[in-house]
C-alpha cells in the first residue's frame, strides 16, 4: 500500500506558524516604533539579523502555504472513476 503525503497537514502547519510569526513581527515592529518615539532614535525592522530572519521565514511560510495547498489539491484521488458511455446510433 502506497502512503500518501499529507500535503493538507503541511499547508495547515505553515498557516499556523505563519500566523503566529506574522503576529510576532507586528508586535516587534510596534515595540520598535515605540522605542524610536521615546528615544528620538532610529529603529528598524531590519536592524538586526534576527529581525530579518523572522521576516524571511514568514515569507517562506506564506509560499509554503500556497505550494502545499496546490500539492494537496492536485494529489486528491477521484472518489469515483469517470466512465464514458458509448451511445450507438440505430441506422
PDB file of N, CA, C and O in Angstrom:
ATOM      1  N   UNK A   1       0.842  -1.177   0.000  1.00  0.00           N
ATOM      2  CA  UNK A   1       0.000   0.000   0.000  1.00  0.00           C
ATOM      3  C   UNK A   1       0.888   1.242   0.000  1.00  0.00           C
ATOM      4  O   UNK A   1       1.827   1.354   0.788  1.00  0.00           O
ATOM      5  N   UNK A   2       0.579   2.140  -0.871  1.00  0.00           N
ATOM      6  CA  UNK A   2       1.375   3.352  -1.009  1.00  0.00           C
ATOM      7  C   UNK A   2       0.873   4.419  -0.029  1.00  0.00           C
ATOM      8  O   UNK A   2      -0.320   4.716   0.029  1.00  0.00           O
ATOM      9  N   UNK A   3       1.790   4.976   0.724  1.00  0.00           N
ATOM     10  CA  UNK A   3       1.405   6.034   1.669  1.00  0.00           C
ATOM     11  C   UNK A   3       1.325   7.364   0.947  1.00  0.00           C
ATOM     12  O   UNK A   3       2.195   7.706   0.146  1.00  0.00           O
ATOM     13  N   UNK A   4       0.270   8.111   1.240  1.00  0.00           N
ATOM     14  CA  UNK A   4       0.108   9.435   0.654  1.00  0.00           C
ATOM     15  C   UNK A   4       0.748  10.474   1.564  1.00  0.00           C
ATOM     16  O   UNK A   4       0.702  10.348   2.788  1.00  0.00           O
ATOM     17  N   UNK A   5       1.334  11.479   0.978  1.00  0.00           N
ATOM     18  CA  UNK A   5       1.931  12.571   1.733  1.00  0.00           C
ATOM     19  C   UNK A   5       0.811  13.519   2.157  1.00  0.00           C
ATOM     20  O   UNK A   5       0.009  13.932   1.319  1.00  0.00           O
ATOM     21  N   UNK A   6       0.740  13.869   3.438  1.00  0.00           N
ATOM     22  CA  UNK A   6      -0.355  14.730   3.916  1.00  0.00           C
ATOM     23  C   UNK A   6      -0.099  16.214   3.604  1.00  0.00           C
ATOM     24  O   UNK A   6       0.234  16.992   4.498  1.00  0.00           O
ATOM     25  N   UNK A   7      -0.258  16.595   2.337  1.00  0.00           N
ATOM     26  CA  UNK A   7       0.018  17.975   1.924  1.00  0.00           C
ATOM     27  C   UNK A   7      -0.888  18.953   2.653  1.00  0.00           C
ATOM     28  O   UNK A   7      -0.450  20.050   3.000  1.00  0.00           O
ATOM     29  N   UNK A   8      -2.127  18.587   2.891  1.00  0.00           N
ATOM     30  CA  UNK A   8      -3.049  19.477   3.594  1.00  0.00           C
ATOM     31  C   UNK A   8      -2.574  19.777   5.010  1.00  0.00           C
ATOM     32  O   UNK A   8      -2.721  20.897   5.497  1.00  0.00           O
ATOM     33  N   UNK A   9      -2.003  18.768   5.667  1.00  0.00           N
ATOM     34  CA  UNK A   9      -1.460  18.965   7.015  1.00  0.00           C
ATOM     35  C   UNK A   9      -0.310  19.965   6.983  1.00  0.00           C
ATOM     36  O   UNK A   9      -0.230  20.857   7.827  1.00  0.00           O
ATOM     37  N   UNK A  10       0.577  19.812   6.005  1.00  0.00           N
ATOM     38  CA  UNK A  10       1.709  20.732   5.898  1.00  0.00           C
ATOM     39  C   UNK A  10       1.246  22.157   5.574  1.00  0.00           C
ATOM     40  O   UNK A  10       1.824  23.124   6.072  1.00  0.00           O
ATOM     41  N   UNK A  11       0.217  22.289   4.752  1.00  0.00           N
ATOM     42  CA  UNK A  11      -0.329  23.617   4.450  1.00  0.00           C
ATOM     43  C   UNK A  11      -0.914  24.246   5.710  1.00  0.00           C
ATOM     44  O   UNK A  11      -0.714  25.433   5.968  1.00  0.00           O
ATOM     45  N   UNK A  12      -1.626  23.458   6.483  1.00  0.00           N
ATOM     46  CA  UNK A  12      -2.185  23.962   7.738  1.00  0.00           C
ATOM     47  C   UNK A  12      -1.108  24.331   8.742  1.00  0.00           C
ATOM     48  O   UNK A  12      -1.207  25.347   9.430  1.00  0.00           O
ATOM     49  N   UNK A  13      -0.081  23.502   8.821  1.00  0.00           N
ATOM     50  CA  UNK A  13       1.027  23.787   9.731  1.00  0.00           C
ATOM     51  C   UNK A  13       1.727  25.090   9.353  1.00  0.00           C
ATOM     52  O   UNK A  13       2.032  25.912  10.218  1.00  0.00           O
ATOM     53  N   UNK A  14       1.980  25.273   8.054  1.00  0.00           N
ATOM     54  CA  UNK A  14       2.584  26.536   7.599  1.00  0.00           C
ATOM     55  C   UNK A  14       1.663  27.708   7.902  1.00  0.00           C
ATOM     56  O   UNK A  14       2.128  28.793   8.250  1.00  0.00           O
ATOM     57  N   UNK A  15       0.370  27.495   7.772  1.00  0.00           N
ATOM     58  CA  UNK A  15      -0.581  28.566   8.071  1.00  0.00           C
ATOM     59  C   UNK A  15      -0.549  28.985   9.529  1.00  0.00           C
ATOM     60  O   UNK A  15      -0.541  30.177   9.837  1.00  0.00           O
ATOM     61  N   UNK A  16      -0.531  28.010  10.424  1.00  0.00           N
ATOM     62  CA  UNK A  16      -0.494  28.322  11.862  1.00  0.00           C
ATOM     63  C   UNK A  16       0.821  28.992  12.229  1.00  0.00           C
ATOM     64  O   UNK A  16       0.831  30.014  12.914  1.00  0.00           O
ATOM     65  N   UNK A  17       1.932  28.417  11.774  1.00  0.00           N
ATOM     66  CA  UNK A  17       3.240  29.010  12.084  1.00  0.00           C
ATOM     67  C   UNK A  17       3.373  30.408  11.474  1.00  0.00           C
ATOM     68  O   UNK A  17       3.894  31.328  12.104  1.00  0.00           O
ATOM     69  N   UNK A  18       2.892  30.545  10.238  1.00  0.00           N
ATOM     70  CA  UNK A  18       2.949  31.854   9.576  1.00  0.00           C
ATOM     71  C   UNK A  18       2.117  32.896  10.295  1.00  0.00           C
ATOM     72  O   UNK A  18       2.524  34.053  10.405  1.00  0.00           O
ATOM     73  N   UNK A  19       0.940  32.490  10.791  1.00  0.00           N
ATOM     74  CA  UNK A  19       0.088  33.433  11.524  1.00  0.00           C
ATOM     75  C   UNK A  19       0.784  33.953  12.777  1.00  0.00           C
ATOM     76  O   UNK A  19       0.840  35.161  13.011  1.00  0.00           O
ATOM     77  N   UNK A  20       1.314  33.032  13.580  1.00  0.00           N
ATOM     78  CA  UNK A  20       1.956  33.456  14.829  1.00  0.00           C
ATOM     79  C   UNK A  20       3.247  34.241  14.568  1.00  0.00           C
ATOM     80  O   UNK A  20       3.565  35.170  15.310  1.00  0.00           O
ATOM     81  N   UNK A  21       3.980  33.878  13.533  1.00  0.00           N
ATOM     82  CA  UNK A  21       5.179  34.631  13.214  1.00  0.00           C
ATOM     83  C   UNK A  21       4.829  36.028  12.702  1.00  0.00           C
ATOM     84  O   UNK A  21       5.545  36.986  12.993  1.00  0.00           O
ATOM     85  N   UNK A  22       3.747  36.153  11.951  1.00  0.00           N
ATOM     86  CA  UNK A  22       3.300  37.477  11.495  1.00  0.00           C
ATOM     87  C   UNK A  22       2.890  38.338  12.679  1.00  0.00           C
ATOM     88  O   UNK A  22       3.200  39.528  12.723  1.00  0.00           O
ATOM     89  N   UNK A  23       2.196  37.743  13.635  1.00  0.00           N
ATOM     90  CA  UNK A  23       1.829  38.481  14.850  1.00  0.00           C
ATOM     91  C   UNK A  23       3.079  38.931  15.591  1.00  0.00           C
ATOM     92  O   UNK A  23       3.133  40.058  16.083  1.00  0.00           O
ATOM     93  N   UNK A  24       4.088  38.064  15.679  1.00  0.00           N
ATOM     94  CA  UNK A  24       5.334  38.431  16.347  1.00  0.00           C
ATOM     95  C   UNK A  24       6.038  39.574  15.624  1.00  0.00           C
ATOM     96  O   UNK A  24       6.588  40.471  16.263  1.00  0.00           O
ATOM     97  N   UNK A  25       6.022  39.543  14.292  1.00  0.00           N
ATOM     98  CA  UNK A  25       6.650  40.623  13.525  1.00  0.00           C
ATOM     99  C   UNK A  25       5.933  41.944  13.767  1.00  0.00           C
ATOM    100  O   UNK A  25       6.575  42.983  13.921  1.00  0.00           O
ATOM    101  N   UNK A  26       4.610  41.906  13.801  1.00  0.00           N
ATOM    102  CA  UNK A  26       3.842  43.134  14.054  1.00  0.00           C
ATOM    103  C   UNK A  26       4.134  43.659  15.456  1.00  0.00           C
ATOM    104  O   UNK A  26       4.304  44.865  15.638  1.00  0.00           O
ATOM    105  N   UNK A  27       4.193  42.783  16.438  1.00  0.00           N
ATOM    106  CA  UNK A  27       4.477  43.212  17.813  1.00  0.00           C
ATOM    107  C   UNK A  27       5.880  43.803  17.911  1.00  0.00           C
ATOM    108  O   UNK A  27       6.068  44.843  18.542  1.00  0.00           O
ATOM    109  N   UNK A  28       6.866  43.150  17.294  1.00  0.00           N
ATOM    110  CA  UNK A  28       8.235  43.677  17.317  1.00  0.00           C
ATOM    111  C   UNK A  28       8.296  45.048  16.657  1.00  0.00           C
ATOM    112  O   UNK A  28       8.968  45.952  17.154  1.00  0.00           O
ATOM    113  N   UNK A  29       7.590  45.203  15.530  1.00  0.00           N
ATOM    114  CA  UNK A  29       7.582  46.494  14.836  1.00  0.00           C
ATOM    115  C   UNK A  29       6.941  47.574  15.700  1.00  0.00           C
ATOM    116  O   UNK A  29       7.440  48.697  15.765  1.00  0.00           O
ATOM    117  N   UNK A  30       5.838  47.237  16.361  1.00  0.00           N
ATOM    118  CA  UNK A  30       5.190  48.221  17.245  1.00  0.00           C
ATOM    119  C   UNK A  30       6.085  48.609  18.416  1.00  0.00           C
ATOM    120  O   UNK A  30       6.155  49.780  18.790  1.00  0.00           O
ATOM    121  N   UNK A  31       6.768  47.623  18.993  1.00  0.00           N
ATOM    122  CA  UNK A  31       7.682  47.912  20.102  1.00  0.00           C
ATOM    123  C   UNK A  31       8.834  48.786  19.628  1.00  0.00           C
ATOM    124  O   UNK A  31       9.219  49.734  20.312  1.00  0.00           O
ATOM    125  N   UNK A  32       9.389  48.470  18.457  1.00  0.00           N
ATOM    126  CA  UNK A  32      10.495  49.275  17.933  1.00  0.00           C
ATOM    127  C   UNK A  32      10.046  50.699  17.609  1.00  0.00           C
ATOM    128  O   UNK A  32      10.796  51.649  17.830  1.00  0.00           O
ATOM    129  N   UNK A  33       8.837  50.851  17.093  1.00  0.00           N
ATOM    130  CA  UNK A  33       8.320  52.203  16.835  1.00  0.00           C
ATOM    131  C   UNK A  33       8.146  52.984  18.130  1.00  0.00           C
ATOM    132  O   UNK A  33       8.398  54.189  18.167  1.00  0.00           O
ATOM    133  N   UNK A  34       7.725  52.318  19.173  1.00  0.00           N
ATOM    134  CA  UNK A  34       7.567  52.979  20.475  1.00  0.00           C
ATOM    135  C   UNK A  34       8.930  53.386  21.040  1.00  0.00           C
ATOM    136  O   UNK A  34       9.080  54.476  21.592  1.00  0.00           O
ATOM    137  N   UNK A  35       9.920  52.501  20.898  1.00  0.00           N
ATOM    138  CA  UNK A  35      11.273  52.825  21.358  1.00  0.00           C
ATOM    139  C   UNK A  35      11.817  54.010  20.576  1.00  0.00           C
ATOM    140  O   UNK A  35      12.446  54.901  21.146  1.00  0.00           O
ATOM    141  N   UNK A  36      11.576  54.020  19.281  1.00  0.00           N
ATOM    142  CA  UNK A  36      12.037  55.127  18.436  1.00  0.00           C
ATOM    143  C   UNK A  36      11.403  56.445  18.858  1.00  0.00           C
ATOM    144  O   UNK A  36      12.071  57.480  18.874  1.00  0.00           O
ATOM    145  N   UNK A  37      10.125  56.413  19.196  1.00  0.00           N
ATOM    146  CA  UNK A  37       9.444  57.640  19.609  1.00  0.00           C
ATOM    147  C   UNK A  37       9.976  58.156  20.942  1.00  0.00           C
ATOM    148  O   UNK A  37      10.087  59.366  21.137  1.00  0.00           O
ATOM    149  N   UNK A  38      10.304  57.252  21.857  1.00  0.00           N
ATOM    150  CA  UNK A  38      10.774  57.656  23.180  1.00  0.00           C
ATOM    151  C   UNK A  38      12.220  58.145  23.171  1.00  0.00           C
ATOM    152  O   UNK A  38      12.570  59.052  23.926  1.00  0.00           O
ATOM    153  N   UNK A  39      13.044  57.563  22.342  1.00  0.00           N
ATOM    154  CA  UNK A  39      14.470  57.885  22.380  1.00  0.00           C
ATOM    155  C   UNK A  39      14.914  58.835  21.283  1.00  0.00           C
ATOM    156  O   UNK A  39      16.084  59.213  21.223  1.00  0.00           O
ATOM    157  N   UNK A  40      13.991  59.224  20.415  1.00  0.00           N
ATOM    158  CA  UNK A  40      14.314  60.070  19.267  1.00  0.00           C
ATOM    159  C   UNK A  40      15.426  59.454  18.422  1.00  0.00           C
ATOM    160  O   UNK A  40      16.229  60.157  17.808  1.00  0.00           O
ATOM    161  N   UNK A  41      15.448  58.139  18.408  1.00  0.00           N
ATOM    162  CA  UNK A  41      16.452  57.423  17.614  1.00  0.00           C
ATOM    163  C   UNK A  41      15.805  56.762  16.416  1.00  0.00           C
ATOM    164  O   UNK A  41      14.643  57.003  16.091  1.00  0.00           O
ATOM    165  N   UNK A  42      16.568  55.948  15.791  1.00  0.00           N
ATOM    166  CA  UNK A  42      16.068  55.232  14.621  1.00  0.00           C
ATOM    167  C   UNK A  42      16.066  53.748  14.933  1.00  0.00           C
ATOM    168  O   UNK A  42      17.097  53.159  15.258  1.00  0.00           O
ATOM    169  N   UNK A  43      14.901  53.164  14.828  1.00  0.00           N
ATOM    170  CA  UNK A  43      14.766  51.715  14.998  1.00  0.00           C
ATOM    171  C   UNK A  43      14.135  51.163  13.737  1.00  0.00           C
ATOM    172  O   UNK A  43      13.187  51.736  13.199  1.00  0.00           O
ATOM    173  N   UNK A  44      14.661  50.059  13.276  1.00  0.00           N
ATOM    174  CA  UNK A  44      14.180  49.488  12.016  1.00  0.00           C
ATOM    175  C   UNK A  44      13.817  48.030  12.211  1.00  0.00           C
ATOM    176  O   UNK A  44      14.378  47.348  13.068  1.00  0.00           O
ATOM    177  N   UNK A  45      12.883  47.564  11.416  1.00  0.00           N
ATOM    178  CA  UNK A  45      12.512  46.152  11.453  1.00  0.00           C
ATOM    179  C   UNK A  45      13.672  45.279  11.006  1.00  0.00           C
ATOM    180  O   UNK A  45      13.800  44.143  11.463  1.00  0.00           O
ATOM    181  N   UNK A  46      14.507  45.784  10.133  1.00  0.00           N
ATOM    182  CA  UNK A  46      15.628  45.011   9.625  1.00  0.00           C
ATOM    183  C   UNK A  46      16.945  45.476  10.250  1.00  0.00           C
ATOM    184  O   UNK A  46      17.994  45.426   9.607  1.00  0.00           O
ATOM    185  N   UNK A  47      16.885  45.921  11.485  1.00  0.00           N
ATOM    186  CA  UNK A  47      18.071  46.443  12.149  1.00  0.00           C
ATOM    187  C   UNK A  47      19.052  45.373  12.579  1.00  0.00           C
ATOM    188  O   UNK A  47      20.259  45.617  12.602  1.00  0.00           O
ATOM    189  N   UNK A  48      18.563  44.196  12.919  1.00  0.00           N
ATOM    190  CA  UNK A  48      19.436  43.107  13.361  1.00  0.00           C
ATOM    191  C   UNK A  48      19.166  41.866  12.513  1.00  0.00           C
ATOM    192  O   UNK A  48      18.184  41.807  11.773  1.00  0.00           O
ATOM    193  N   UNK A  49      20.035  40.895  12.630  1.00  0.00           N
ATOM    194  CA  UNK A  49      19.925  39.685  11.821  1.00  0.00           C
ATOM    195  C   UNK A  49      18.680  38.887  12.148  1.00  0.00           C
ATOM    196  O   UNK A  49      18.065  38.315  11.248  1.00  0.00           O
ATOM    197  N   UNK A  50      18.288  38.833  13.431  1.00  0.00           N
ATOM    198  CA  UNK A  50      17.133  38.015  13.797  1.00  0.00           C
ATOM    199  C   UNK A  50      15.822  38.613  13.321  1.00  0.00           C
ATOM    200  O   UNK A  50      14.868  37.878  13.065  1.00  0.00           O
ATOM    201  N   UNK A  51      15.756  39.938  13.197  1.00  0.00           N
ATOM    202  CA  UNK A  51      14.544  40.562  12.675  1.00  0.00           C
ATOM    203  C   UNK A  51      14.396  40.270  11.180  1.00  0.00           C
ATOM    204  O   UNK A  51      13.298  39.997  10.695  1.00  0.00           O
ATOM    205  N   UNK A  52      15.499  40.332  10.472  1.00  0.00           N
ATOM    206  CA  UNK A  52      15.479  39.993   9.045  1.00  0.00           C
ATOM    207  C   UNK A  52      15.142  38.523   8.861  1.00  0.00           C
ATOM    208  O   UNK A  52      14.383  38.171   7.958  1.00  0.00           O
ATOM    209  N   UNK A  53      15.696  37.660   9.703  1.00  0.00           N
ATOM    210  CA  UNK A  53      15.422  36.236   9.625  1.00  0.00           C
ATOM    211  C   UNK A  53      13.941  35.942   9.880  1.00  0.00           C
ATOM    212  O   UNK A  53      13.357  35.091   9.208  1.00  0.00           O
ATOM    213  N   UNK A  54      13.336  36.630  10.834  1.00  0.00           N
ATOM    214  CA  UNK A  54      11.902  36.458  11.090  1.00  0.00           C
ATOM    215  C   UNK A  54      11.085  36.792   9.849  1.00  0.00           C
ATOM    216  O   UNK A  54      10.149  36.070   9.504  1.00  0.00           O
ATOM    217  N   UNK A  55      11.433  37.867   9.189  1.00  0.00           N
ATOM    218  CA  UNK A  55      10.696  38.279   8.001  1.00  0.00           C
ATOM    219  C   UNK A  55      10.868  37.271   6.864  1.00  0.00           C
ATOM    220  O   UNK A  55       9.900  36.925   6.186  1.00  0.00           O
ATOM    221  N   UNK A  56      12.094  36.804   6.657  1.00  0.00           N
ATOM    222  CA  UNK A  56      12.354  35.845   5.579  1.00  0.00           C
ATOM    223  C   UNK A  56      11.613  34.533   5.839  1.00  0.00           C
ATOM    224  O   UNK A  56      11.026  33.960   4.921  1.00  0.00           O
ATOM    225  N   UNK A  57      11.637  34.059   7.076  1.00  0.00           N
ATOM    226  CA  UNK A  57      10.916  32.826   7.411  1.00  0.00           C
ATOM    227  C   UNK A  57       9.420  33.010   7.209  1.00  0.00           C
ATOM    228  O   UNK A  57       8.745  32.093   6.741  1.00  0.00           O
ATOM    229  N   UNK A  58       8.893  34.174   7.552  1.00  0.00           N
ATOM    230  CA  UNK A  58       7.470  34.446   7.351  1.00  0.00           C
ATOM    231  C   UNK A  58       7.110  34.400   5.865  1.00  0.00           C
ATOM    232  O   UNK A  58       6.080  33.838   5.494  1.00  0.00           O
ATOM    233  N   UNK A  59       7.944  34.983   5.025  1.00  0.00           N
ATOM    234  CA  UNK A  59       7.693  34.944   3.581  1.00  0.00           C
ATOM    235  C   UNK A  59       7.749  33.503   3.080  1.00  0.00           C
ATOM    236  O   UNK A  59       6.920  33.104   2.263  1.00  0.00           O
ATOM    237  N   UNK A  60       8.715  32.716   3.559  1.00  0.00           N
ATOM    238  CA  UNK A  60       8.813  31.320   3.149  1.00  0.00           C
ATOM    239  C   UNK A  60       7.600  30.507   3.604  1.00  0.00           C
ATOM    240  O   UNK A  60       7.144  29.618   2.885  1.00  0.00           O
ATOM    241  N   UNK A  61       7.078  30.806   4.788  1.00  0.00           N
ATOM    242  CA  UNK A  61       5.882  30.111   5.260  1.00  0.00           C
ATOM    243  C   UNK A  61       4.674  30.436   4.392  1.00  0.00           C
ATOM    244  O   UNK A  61       3.865  29.555   4.104  1.00  0.00           O
ATOM    245  N   UNK A  62       4.545  31.681   3.976  1.00  0.00           N
ATOM    246  CA  UNK A  62       3.437  32.051   3.101  1.00  0.00           C
ATOM    247  C   UNK A  62       3.564  31.333   1.754  1.00  0.00           C
ATOM    248  O   UNK A  62       2.568  30.863   1.204  1.00  0.00           O
ATOM    249  N   UNK A  63       4.776  31.249   1.231  1.00  0.00           N
ATOM    250  CA  UNK A  63       4.991  30.488  -0.001  1.00  0.00           C
ATOM    251  C   UNK A  63       4.709  29.001   0.215  1.00  0.00           C
ATOM    252  O   UNK A  63       4.203  28.326  -0.681  1.00  0.00           O
ATOM    253  N   UNK A  64       5.033  28.498   1.395  1.00  0.00           N
ATOM    254  CA  UNK A  64       4.748  27.104   1.731  1.00  0.00           C
ATOM    255  C   UNK A  64       3.256  26.832   1.789  1.00  0.00           C
ATOM    256  O   UNK A  64       2.801  25.775   1.353  1.00  0.00           O
ATOM    257  N   UNK A  65       2.492  27.775   2.322  1.00  0.00           N
ATOM    258  CA  UNK A  65       1.036  27.618   2.352  1.00  0.00           C
ATOM    259  C   UNK A  65       0.508  27.461   0.932  1.00  0.00           C
ATOM    260  O   UNK A  65      -0.286  26.563   0.651  1.00  0.00           O
ATOM    261  N   UNK A  66       0.952  28.330   0.048  1.00  0.00           N
ATOM    262  CA  UNK A  66       0.477  28.277  -1.336  1.00  0.00           C
ATOM    263  C   UNK A  66       0.902  26.969  -2.010  1.00  0.00           C
ATOM    264  O   UNK A  66       0.083  26.311  -2.652  1.00  0.00           O
ATOM    265  N   UNK A  67       2.157  26.593  -1.871  1.00  0.00           N
ATOM    266  CA  UNK A  67       2.657  25.385  -2.535  1.00  0.00           C
ATOM    267  C   UNK A  67       1.989  24.128  -1.998  1.00  0.00           C
ATOM    268  O   UNK A  67       1.560  23.282  -2.783  1.00  0.00           O
ATOM    269  N   UNK A  68       1.890  23.985  -0.683  1.00  0.00           N
ATOM    270  CA  UNK A  68       1.298  22.782  -0.109  1.00  0.00           C
ATOM    271  C   UNK A  68      -0.191  22.692  -0.398  1.00  0.00           C
ATOM    272  O   UNK A  68      -0.730  21.594  -0.536  1.00  0.00           O
ATOM    273  N   UNK A  69      -0.860  23.831  -0.491  1.00  0.00           N
ATOM    274  CA  UNK A  69      -2.276  23.811  -0.860  1.00  0.00           C
ATOM    275  C   UNK A  69      -2.446  23.321  -2.296  1.00  0.00           C
ATOM    276  O   UNK A  69      -3.339  22.524  -2.580  1.00  0.00           O
ATOM    277  N   UNK A  70      -1.604  23.790  -3.185  1.00  0.00           N
ATOM    278  CA  UNK A  70      -1.658  23.317  -4.575  1.00  0.00           C
ATOM    279  C   UNK A  70      -1.348  21.825  -4.635  1.00  0.00           C
ATOM    280  O   UNK A  70      -2.030  21.086  -5.345  1.00  0.00           O
ATOM    281  N   UNK A  71      -0.326  21.365  -3.898  1.00  0.00           N
ATOM    282  CA  UNK A  71       0.005  19.941  -3.882  1.00  0.00           C
ATOM    283  C   UNK A  71      -1.159  19.114  -3.338  1.00  0.00           C
ATOM    284  O   UNK A  71      -1.450  18.032  -3.848  1.00  0.00           O
ATOM    285  N   UNK A  72      -1.827  19.630  -2.294  1.00  0.00           N
ATOM    286  CA  UNK A  72      -2.942  18.895  -1.704  1.00  0.00           C
ATOM    287  C   UNK A  72      -4.097  18.769  -2.689  1.00  0.00           C
ATOM    288  O   UNK A  72      -4.722  17.713  -2.781  1.00  0.00           O
ATOM    289  N   UNK A  73      -4.380  19.825  -3.415  1.00  0.00           N
ATOM    290  CA  UNK A  73      -5.474  19.786  -4.383  1.00  0.00           C
ATOM    291  C   UNK A  73      -5.131  18.849  -5.544  1.00  0.00           C
ATOM    292  O   UNK A  73      -5.980  18.081  -5.996  1.00  0.00           O
ATOM    293  N   UNK A  74      -3.902  18.913  -6.017  1.00  0.00           N
ATOM    294  CA  UNK A  74      -3.513  18.087  -7.154  1.00  0.00           C
ATOM    295  C   UNK A  74      -3.381  16.602  -6.801  1.00  0.00           C
ATOM    296  O   UNK A  74      -3.502  15.754  -7.684  1.00  0.00           O
ATOM    297  N   UNK A  75      -3.139  16.277  -5.544  1.00  0.00           N
ATOM    298  CA  UNK A  75      -2.926  14.885  -5.172  1.00  0.00           C
ATOM    299  C   UNK A  75      -4.204  14.182  -4.732  1.00  0.00           C
ATOM    300  O   UNK A  75      -4.168  12.992  -4.419  1.00  0.00           O
ATOM    301  N   UNK A  76      -5.318  14.879  -4.700  1.00  0.00           N
ATOM    302  CA  UNK A  76      -6.581  14.248  -4.305  1.00  0.00           C
ATOM    303  C   UNK A  76      -6.953  13.165  -5.305  1.00  0.00           C
ATOM    304  O   UNK A  76      -6.873  13.353  -6.518  1.00  0.00           O
ATOM    305  N   UNK A  77      -7.355  12.046  -4.768  1.00  0.00           N
ATOM    306  CA  UNK A  77      -7.806  10.980  -5.652  1.00  0.00           C
ATOM    307  C   UNK A  77      -9.269  11.210  -5.983  1.00  0.00           C
ATOM    308  O   UNK A  77     -10.020  11.777  -5.189  1.00  0.00           O
ATOM    309  N   UNK A  78      -9.646  10.778  -7.122  1.00  0.00           N
ATOM    310  CA  UNK A  78     -11.036  10.893  -7.527  1.00  0.00           C
ATOM    311  C   UNK A  78     -11.854   9.903  -6.707  1.00  0.00           C
ATOM    312  O   UNK A  78     -11.426   8.770  -6.486  1.00  0.00           O
ATOM    313  N   UNK A  79     -13.022  10.327  -6.259  1.00  0.00           N
ATOM    314  CA  UNK A  79     -13.833   9.450  -5.435  1.00  0.00           C
ATOM    315  C   UNK A  79     -14.492   8.349  -6.257  1.00  0.00           C
ATOM    316  O   UNK A  79     -14.674   7.235  -5.765  1.00  0.00           O
ATOM    317  N   UNK A  80     -14.844   8.643  -7.479  1.00  0.00           N
ATOM    318  CA  UNK A  80     -15.435   7.624  -8.348  1.00  0.00           C
ATOM    319  C   UNK A  80     -14.790   7.739  -9.723  1.00  0.00           C
ATOM    320  O   UNK A  80     -14.565   8.845 -10.216  1.00  0.00           O
ATOM    321  N   UNK A  81     -14.497   6.620 -10.332  1.00  0.00           N
ATOM    322  CA  UNK A  81     -13.887   6.701 -11.657  1.00  0.00           C
ATOM    323  C   UNK A  81     -14.875   7.255 -12.686  1.00  0.00           C
ATOM    324  O   UNK A  81     -16.075   6.982 -12.635  1.00  0.00           O
ATOM    325  N   UNK A  82     -14.349   8.016 -13.592  1.00  0.00           N
ATOM    326  CA  UNK A  82     -15.177   8.592 -14.639  1.00  0.00           C
ATOM    327  C   UNK A  82     -15.340   7.557 -15.744  1.00  0.00           C
ATOM    328  O   UNK A  82     -14.356   7.029 -16.261  1.00  0.00           O
ATOM    329  N   UNK A  83     -16.573   7.274 -16.096  1.00  0.00           N
ATOM    330  CA  UNK A  83     -16.828   6.308 -17.153  1.00  0.00           C
ATOM    331  C   UNK A  83     -17.550   7.001 -18.290  1.00  0.00           C
ATOM    332  O   UNK A  83     -18.398   7.871 -18.091  1.00  0.00           O
ATOM    333  N   UNK A  84     -17.189   6.591 -19.462  1.00  0.00           N
ATOM    334  CA  UNK A  84     -17.860   7.150 -20.643  1.00  0.00           C
ATOM    335  C   UNK A  84     -18.804   6.095 -21.181  1.00  0.00           C
ATOM    336  O   UNK A  84     -18.440   4.930 -21.346  1.00  0.00           O
ATOM    337  N   UNK A  85     -20.007   6.520 -21.445  1.00  0.00           N
ATOM    338  CA  UNK A  85     -20.973   5.614 -22.036  1.00  0.00           C
ATOM    339  C   UNK A  85     -20.989   5.830 -23.540  1.00  0.00           C
ATOM    340  O   UNK A  85     -21.081   6.954 -24.033  1.00  0.00           O
ATOM    341  N   UNK A  86     -20.902   4.752 -24.224  1.00  0.00           N
ATOM    342  CA  UNK A  86     -20.934   4.860 -25.680  1.00  0.00           C
ATOM    343  C   UNK A  86     -22.367   4.683 -26.155  1.00  0.00           C
ATOM    344  O   UNK A  86     -23.036   3.708 -25.812  1.00  0.00           O
ATOM    345  N   UNK A  87     -22.814   5.617 -26.931  1.00  0.00           N
ATOM    346  CA  UNK A  87     -24.159   5.561 -27.477  1.00  0.00           C
ATOM    347  C   UNK A  87     -24.059   5.148 -28.940  1.00  0.00           C
ATOM    348  O   UNK A  87     -23.375   5.784 -29.742  1.00  0.00           O
ATOM    349  N   UNK A  88     -24.748   4.087 -29.258  1.00  0.00           N
ATOM    350  CA  UNK A  88     -24.753   3.621 -30.624  1.00  0.00           C
ATOM    351  C   UNK A  88     -25.989   4.156 -31.336  1.00  0.00           C
ATOM    352  O   UNK A  88     -27.093   4.136 -30.792  1.00  0.00           O
ATOM    353  N   UNK A  89     -25.792   4.622 -32.526  1.00  0.00           N
ATOM    354  CA  UNK A  89     -26.911   5.141 -33.310  1.00  0.00           C
ATOM    355  C   UNK A  89     -27.537   4.002 -34.082  1.00  0.00           C
ATOM    356  O   UNK A  89     -26.843   3.159 -34.649  1.00  0.00           O
ATOM    357  N   UNK A  90     -28.839   3.987 -34.096  1.00  0.00           N
ATOM    358  CA  UNK A  90     -29.568   2.991 -34.878  1.00  0.00           C
ATOM    359  C   UNK A  90     -29.762   3.506 -36.283  1.00  0.00           C
ATOM    360  O   UNK A  90     -30.380   4.552 -36.479  1.00  0.00           O
ATOM    361  N   UNK A  91     -29.252   2.796 -37.255  1.00  0.00           N
ATOM    362  CA  UNK A  91     -29.431   3.218 -38.651  1.00  0.00           C
ATOM    363  C   UNK A  91     -30.111   2.164 -39.455  1.00  0.00           C
ATOM    364  O   UNK A  91     -30.342   2.352 -40.650  1.00  0.00           O
TER     365      UNK A  91
END
